[in-house]
Amino acid sequence: MADLSIDFAGIRSPNPFWLASAPPANSGEQVMRAFDAGWGGAVWKTLGDPIVNVSSRFGAVDYAGQKVMGFNNIELITDRGLEVNLREIREVKKRYPKHAVIASLMTETKEDWKVLIRRCEDAGVDGLELNFGCPHGMCERGMGSSVGQEPKLLQEITAWTKEFAKTPVLVKLTPNIGDILDPGIAAVKGGADGLSLINTIKSIIGVDLNRLVPEPRVGNASTNGGYCGPAVKPIAMHMVASLARDPEVTIPISGIGGISNWRDAAEFIALGSTSVQVCTAVMHYGFRIVEDMIDGLSNYLDEQGMTSVRQLVGRAIPGFREWGDLDLGYQIVAKIDANKCIGCQLCVAACQDGAHQCIFTGPNDQQRPPHAHYPGTATAPRPQILGTVAGDRVPWVDEPECVGCNLCALVCPVPGCITMQETATETGDTWNRRVQEGRDKIPGGIHE
């Protein structure tokens, strides 16, 4: 079995799976049950001056029969007293000395940061996570994402904390910003030992159309909250990868955002995450999901011939390039397996109305649109299709017109019925190379 242990800026953990700073890490009892289930670390729910939370707090988006595709909350930082939290942190570290316990912190003045950091470190935390990402409630008070959206302020406060901290300092970044590199690089310049991202996305989850009040409803009103869950995973992976490939970002990354299973975790790690943090999936399914995460990641590493999860970190980064560096000569086309086709013709509708008009039905030349041509010569009849559906309902691809966009394969409900097959390999001809060589003027363009 591959070694899943990690060292995140000096914070050691038996595996890369951490609870994110959120309701699942709100108490010592929860964190200890999580460690018993197999989690390697936990980022304690944000500590600061306790606040009073509202009721209700959570909302969700369901889609196509899937519950909680997206999740929204208007809950703020801990509403439990600091002394209670510190006492429980001490107990957790006493019982689980080999697991990572990181304190998420949020406060205002330099002196407040000093006091809070020292008290948390006295309680035995392994590291600190500065919450510069909360998009609701706290940002209106000059904290949370209001700091994360101001790189100079973020850098200054990070530098303050580094004056006082004896343990590693992670900076948690907000996605509610134009370019994630701005706060990420500011955190590096401020002396941060690691980055964690993404925090939640500012959002309104829905509207109660009977009362005409946004959700989740608090009396006769609501507010914007933080969006998370499986729906935000693509956004999170882009931001993690953008930081991981930047030469100025020389510190480890803890990836957060829609991680629900081992495959999600492996993707984040391949894009540069050393650890991954999970919240929504735990709130949906409970702590025991980590068992499958551990088994799945271990099996994957074994299959790839990797002896340690550390070998996976950043392995996909060389394949993440700017659009202008992608190969213009590479080509794929759609292939339809008539023996698997059920004749639903979703691919036809998608291609005709939403893509590049290269998938058709019909048994003879007369149903061919004027611009299309069948495989072979321009006048050759369409080959006979034999399959499980009458020939007229089995679509066919006008391959010379296919641009390889993938849409038909994405909408097809039958696994393996439509595949994208390579017809031309990489040539090294990119748009940026064309610009450098003066070949970027397209015939028929505005320059003619």
C-alpha positions in Angstrom: 0.0 0.0 0.0 1.3 3.5 -0.9 2.3 5.8 1.9 -0.4 8.4 2.4 1.3 10.5 5.0 2.1 14.1 4.3 4.2 16.9 5.6 2.5 20.2 5.0 4.9 23.0 5.8 6.0 21.1 8.9 2.5 19.9 9.8 2.5 16.2 9.7 -0.6 14.1 9.0 -1.2 10.4 8.5 -3.0 11.1 5.2 -4.0 14.2 3.2 -7.7 14.2 4.1 -8.6 17.0 6.5 -11.9 18.4 7.7 -12.3 22.0 6.5 -13.1 24.7 8.9 -16.9 24.4 9.1 -19.7 22.8 11.1 -18.1 19.3 11.0 -15.1 20.7 12.9 -17.0 22.7 15.4 -16.2 20.7 18.5 -13.7 18.3 20.1 -16.3 15.5 20.1 -16.8 15.8 16.4 -13.1 16.0 15.6 -12.2 13.0 17.7 -15.0 10.9 16.0 -13.6 12.1 12.6 -10.1 10.9 13.6 -11.5 7.6 14.7 -13.1 7.2 11.2 -9.7 7.9 9.5 -9.4 11.6 8.8 -5.8 12.7 9.0 -6.4 16.3 10.2 -9.0 19.0 11.0 -9.1 22.7 10.6 -11.1 23.9 13.6 -14.2 26.0 13.0 -13.0 29.6 12.9 -12.2 31.1 16.3 -12.6 34.7 17.3 -15.0 36.7 19.3 -18.1 34.5 19.5 -21.1 35.7 17.6 -24.8 34.9 17.6 -25.8 33.0 14.5 -29.2 33.1 12.8 -31.9 30.5 12.2 -32.2 29.1 9.5 -28.7 28.9 8.0 -28.4 26.4 5.2 -29.8 26.0 1.7 -29.1 23.6 -1.2 -29.5 23.2 -5.0 -30.7 19.7 -6.1 -30.3 18.8 -9.8 -31.5 15.9 -11.9 -32.3 13.8 -8.9 -29.1 14.5 -7.0 -29.5 16.1 -3.6 -27.2 18.9 -2.5 -25.3 19.4 -5.8 -24.6 22.9 -4.5 -24.8 24.0 -0.8 -25.2 27.5 0.7 -24.7 28.7 4.2 -25.2 32.0 6.0 -23.6 30.7 9.2 -20.6 32.7 10.6 -17.7 31.8 12.8 -18.0 29.8 16.1 -20.7 30.7 18.5 -19.0 28.8 21.2 -16.7 30.5 23.7 -13.0 30.6 23.1 -12.2 28.9 26.4 -14.4 26.0 25.5 -12.8 25.6 22.1 -9.3 25.8 23.5 -10.0 23.2 26.2 -11.3 20.8 23.6 -8.3 21.4 21.3 -6.0 20.5 24.2 -8.0 17.3 24.7 -7.9 16.3 21.1 -4.2 16.8 20.8 -3.6 14.8 24.0 -5.6 11.9 22.6 -4.5 12.1 18.9 -0.9 13.5 18.9 -0.2 12.2 15.4 -3.2 13.9 13.8 -3.1 17.5 12.5 -5.1 20.1 14.3 -5.1 23.5 12.7 -6.9 26.5 14.2 -8.8 28.7 11.9 -8.7 32.3 13.1 -10.4 35.6 12.4 -10.0 38.8 14.3 -9.3 42.5 13.8 -6.4 44.4 15.4 -2.8 43.5 15.5 -3.0 43.0 19.2 -6.1 40.7 18.8 -4.1 38.5 16.4 -1.2 38.3 18.8 -3.4 37.2 21.7 -5.5 34.8 19.7 -2.4 33.1 18.1 -0.6 32.7 21.4 -3.6 31.2 23.2 -4.2 28.7 20.3 -0.6 27.7 20.2 -0.6 27.3 24.0 -3.5 24.9 23.5 -1.3 22.7 21.3 -2.4 23.4 17.7 -0.1 22.2 14.9 -0.8 25.3 12.7 -2.9 28.3 12.1 -5.2 29.1 9.2 -6.1 32.8 8.7 -9.7 33.0 7.4 -9.5 35.7 4.7 -12.3 34.2 2.7 -15.7 34.3 4.5 -18.0 36.0 2.0 -20.9 37.0 4.3 -21.5 38.5 7.7 -17.9 38.9 8.8 -16.8 40.8 5.7 -19.3 43.5 6.5 -17.3 44.0 9.7 -14.0 44.4 7.8 -12.9 40.8 8.2 -13.1 37.6 6.0 -13.2 38.2 2.3 -12.9 42.0 2.7 -9.3 41.2 3.7 -8.9 38.5 1.0 -10.0 41.0 -1.7 -7.3 43.5 -0.7 -3.9 42.0 -1.4 -1.9 44.7 0.4 -4.0 44.4 3.5 -3.8 40.6 3.3 0.0 40.8 3.0 0.2 43.1 6.0 -2.0 41.0 8.3 -0.1 37.9 7.3 3.1 39.5 8.2 1.7 40.5 11.6 0.7 36.9 12.3 4.2 35.7 11.3 5.7 38.0 13.9 3.8 36.1 16.6 3.4 32.6 15.4 5.7 29.7 16.2 3.6 27.2 14.2 3.0 27.3 10.4 0.6 29.9 9.1 -1.8 29.1 6.3 -3.7 31.8 4.5 -7.3 30.8 3.3 -8.1 32.7 0.1 -11.5 33.9 -1.2 -12.6 33.0 -4.7 -14.6 36.3 -4.9 -11.8 38.1 -6.7 -10.8 38.7 -10.3 -7.4 36.9 -10.2 -6.5 34.4 -7.5 -2.8 35.1 -8.1 -3.1 38.6 -6.6 -4.0 37.5 -3.0 -2.0 34.3 -3.4 1.3 36.0 -4.2 0.5 38.7 -1.5 0.2 35.9 1.1 3.6 34.5 -0.1 5.2 37.9 0.3 3.7 38.3 3.7 5.5 35.2 4.8 2.7 32.6 4.8 3.8 29.0 5.1 0.9 27.6 3.0 -2.2 28.5 1.2 -5.7 27.0 1.5 -8.5 27.5 -1.1 -11.1 28.0 -2.0 -13.4 29.5 0.5 -17.1 29.8 -0.4 -18.5 31.8 -3.3 -20.9 34.7 -2.6 -24.3 33.6 -3.7 -28.1 33.5 -3.3 -29.2 29.8 -3.4 -32.8 30.4 -4.4 -36.1 32.2 -3.7 -39.2 31.1 -1.9 -41.7 31.9 -4.6 -44.6 31.7 -2.2 -43.2 34.3 0.2 -41.0 36.0 -2.4 -38.0 35.9 0.0 -34.5 34.5 -0.7 -33.5 31.2 0.9 -32.5 30.2 3.5 -35.3 32.3 5.1 -34.8 34.1 8.4 -38.3 35.4 9.2 -39.2 37.6 6.3 -35.7 38.1 4.8 -32.4 36.5 4.0 -29.0 37.5 2.8 -26.2 36.3 0.5 -24.3 33.3 1.7 -21.3 31.1 0.8 -21.7 28.6 -2.0 -19.8 25.2 -1.9 -20.3 21.5 -2.7 -19.8 19.5 -5.9 -20.9 22.4 -8.1 -17.9 24.6 -7.2 -15.2 21.9 -7.8 -14.2 23.1 -11.3 -13.7 26.7 -10.1 -11.7 25.5 -7.1 -9.4 23.3 -9.3 -8.7 26.1 -11.6 -7.7 28.4 -8.8 -5.5 25.8 -7.1 -3.8 24.9 -10.4 -3.2 28.6 -11.3 -1.4 29.1 -8.0 0.5 25.8 -8.2 2.0 26.5 -11.6 3.1 30.1 -10.8 6.8 30.4 -10.0 6.2 32.9 -7.3 4.1 30.5 -5.3 6.7 28.4 -3.5 4.6 27.2 -0.6 2.3 24.1 -0.3 -1.4 24.3 -1.1 -4.4 22.8 0.7 -7.2 22.3 -1.8 -10.8 22.8 -0.9 -14.0 22.8 -3.0 -16.5 20.1 -3.8 -14.3 17.2 -2.8 -16.6 14.2 -2.3 -14.6 11.1 -3.1 -11.1 9.8 -3.8 -11.1 10.8 -7.4 -11.9 14.4 -6.5 -9.0 14.3 -4.0 -6.6 12.8 -6.5 -7.5 15.5 -9.1 -6.8 18.2 -6.6 -3.5 16.6 -5.6 -2.4 16.2 -9.2 -3.1 19.9 -9.7 -0.8 20.9 -6.9 -2.6 20.3 -3.5 -0.6 18.6 -0.7 -3.6 18.2 1.5 -7.3 18.4 0.7 -10.1 19.7 2.9 -13.7 18.4 2.9 -16.9 20.0 4.3 -20.1 19.6 2.3 -19.7 15.9 1.6 -19.2 15.2 5.3 -22.3 17.3 6.1 -24.2 15.2 3.5 -22.9 11.7 4.2 -21.0 11.7 7.5 -17.4 11.1 8.6 -17.2 7.5 7.3 -16.8 8.7 3.6 -13.1 8.9 4.4 -12.8 5.2 4.5 -13.5 5.0 0.7 -11.3 8.0 0.1 -8.4 6.3 1.8 -8.9 2.9 0.0 -9.6 4.5 -3.4 -6.5 6.8 -3.3 -4.3 4.0 -2.1 -5.5 1.7 -4.9 -5.0 4.4 -7.5 -1.4 5.1 -6.3 -0.6 1.4 -6.4 -2.0 1.1 -9.9 0.1 4.1 -11.0 3.2 2.6 -9.5 3.5 5.4 -7.0 4.8 4.5 -3.5 3.7 7.8 -1.9 1.0 10.3 -2.3 3.7 12.9 -2.4 4.6 11.6 -5.9 1.2 12.7 -7.2 1.4 16.3 -6.0 1.4 18.6 -9.1 1.8 15.8 -11.7 -0.9 17.4 -13.9 0.5 20.9 -13.8 2.7 20.5 -16.9 -0.5 19.7 -18.8 -2.2 22.9 -17.7 -1.3 25.6 -20.3 -2.6 28.8 -21.7 -5.0 28.5 -24.7 -2.3 30.0 -27.0 0.0 27.1 -26.2 -2.4 24.3 -27.2 -1.6 22.3 -30.3 -3.7 23.5 -33.3 -2.9 20.4 -35.3 -4.3 17.8 -32.9 -7.6 16.4 -34.1 -10.3 14.1 -32.8 -13.6 13.0 -34.3 -16.8 11.4 -33.0 -17.5 7.7 -33.7 -20.9 6.2 -33.1 -21.2 2.5 -32.3 -24.5 1.5 -34.0 -24.7 -1.7 -32.0 -25.0 0.4 -28.8 -27.1 3.2 -30.1 -30.7 3.3 -28.7 -31.9 5.8 -31.3 -32.7 8.6 -28.8 -31.0 11.1 -31.2 -29.9 13.4 -28.4 -26.6 13.7 -30.1 -28.3 14.9 -33.3 -30.2 17.7 -31.5 -27.2 18.7 -29.6 -24.9 18.8 -32.6 -27.4 20.5 -34.9 -28.7 23.1 -32.5 -25.7 23.6 -30.1 -22.5 22.6 -31.9 -21.2 22.2 -35.5 -23.9 20.4 -37.5 -22.1 17.2 -38.4 -24.4 14.5 -37.1 -27.3 13.4 -39.1 -29.9 10.6 -39.6 -31.4 9.1 -42.8 -30.6 6.2 -45.1 -29.7 8.0 -48.3 -28.1 10.9 -50.1 -31.3 12.9 -50.4 -31.5 13.6 -46.7 -28.1 15.1 -46.6 -27.8 18.9 -46.2 -26.1 20.7 -49.0 -22.8 21.3 -47.2 -22.4 17.8 -45.9 -20.7 14.8 -47.5 -20.7 11.1 -46.5 -17.6 9.1 -45.7 -15.7 8.3 -48.8 -16.2 10.4 -52.0 -18.6 13.3 -52.1 -21.1 11.3 -54.1 -20.8 7.9 -52.4 -23.9 6.5 -50.7 -24.0 6.3 -46.9 -22.8 2.9 -45.7 -25.5 0.5 -44.4 -25.8 0.7 -40.6 -26.6 -2.5 -38.8 -27.5 -2.2 -35.1 -30.0 -2.6 -32.5 -32.2 0.2 -33.8 -33.8 0.6 -37.2 -31.2 2.2 -39.5 -33.1 5.5 -40.0 -32.8 6.3 -36.2 -29.1 5.5 -35.9 -27.2 8.8 -36.3 -24.0 9.1 -38.4 -21.1 11.5 -38.3 -20.0 13.6 -41.3 -16.4 13.2 -40.2 -14.7 15.9 -42.3 -17.1 18.4 -40.7 -16.6 17.2 -37.1 -14.4 19.5 -35.1 -14.0 17.2 -32.1 -15.9 19.3 -29.6 -17.1 16.3 -27.5 -20.7 17.5 -27.1 -22.3 14.4 -28.6 -20.3 12.1 -26.3 -21.2 14.3 -23.3 -24.9 14.1 -23.9 -25.1 10.5 -25.0 -26.9 8.4 -22.3 -25.3 5.1 -23.4 -21.7 4.5 -22.0 -19.3 3.8 -24.8 -21.7 4.5 -27.6 -20.0 7.7 -28.8 -16.2 7.8 -28.5 -13.8 10.5 -29.6 -11.0 9.1 -31.6 -7.7 10.7 -32.5 -7.1 11.3 -36.2 -4.2 13.7 -36.0 -1.5 13.8 -33.4 0.3 16.9 -31.9 2.2 19.0 -34.4 3.7 21.7 -32.2 1.8 24.3 -34.1 0.3 26.7 -31.6 -1.4 30.1 -31.8 1.5 31.7 -29.9 4.0 30.1 -32.3 2.0 31.4 -35.3 2.0 34.9 -33.8 5.8 34.7 -33.3 6.2 33.6 -36.9 3.7 36.1 -38.4 1.3 33.4 -39.4 -1.6 34.6 -37.2 -3.6 36.4 -40.0 -6.5 34.1 -40.9 -7.6 34.2 -44.6 -10.9 35.9 -44.9 -10.4 37.8 -41.7 -10.7 41.5 -41.0 -7.2 42.0 -42.3 -8.2 41.2 -45.9 
